[in-house]
């Protein structure tokens, strides 16, 4: 089953996500929304990364479409994805949903992300006031170690042709 992906925000993480998953057969990029630039800007930034260098793909812009290795990905520069009408401005649901009409509502992502940031800010502030900087650093170290332990248990995925070292 092909996973259809729309990227909202084509900053460093959005571009790296596209690069990392580009050769995966079961992932299809269907839309990119980035309010900071048009398709020509997105193509330039995707091609010339200051940290990871040039990407060995043919990248171009054709109007409001990003073209990577001949595959066309529509793009927009929309800031407000849910205007007063209440519908997604990009109409991803209509254009890119599966046959049963299921699509990811971008609003849930924003809500979950905002809630995580709020909880993290409130809890770290409380720990700092109650126990000081040392306690904040100790808790951060424990959480990093916990994340590392959990990630070890995740299944390993190697792109086709790559071998595990």
Buried (B, 14 or more C-beta within 10 A) or exposed (E): EEEBBBBBBBEEEBBBBBBEBBEBEEBBBBBBBBEEBBBBBBBEBBBEBEEEEEBEBEBBBEEBBBBBEEEEBBBBBBEEBBEEEEEBBBEBBEEBBEEEEEBBEBEEEEEEEEEEEEEEEEEBEEBBEEEEEEEBEEBEEEEEEEEEEEEEEEEEEEEEEEEEE
